[in-house]
Amino acid sequence: MENTVAQRRVQHGWSQWTLADRLGVSRQSVISIERGRYSPSLPLAFKLAQLFECRIEDLFTPEPWQPQRR
């Protein structure tokens, strides 16, 4: 899943530490989210959207859905 968390964080002038503190998570969690290695829980995604004053869909872009073949 792609995201714009890092870009929005930088636009706000926040460090990874600052964002982690505001979210109540570790800096490592912020790094993992920004690099796309970790998809946040729904409550955390809502917190991110609230902090950045946007919709979750504005932060995260899922990979195109592919139906499974049987």
ABEGO torsion letter per residue (X at the ends): XBBAAAAAAAAAGBBAAAAAAAAGBBAAAAAAAAAGABBBBAAAAAAAAAAAGBBAAAABBBBBBBBBBX
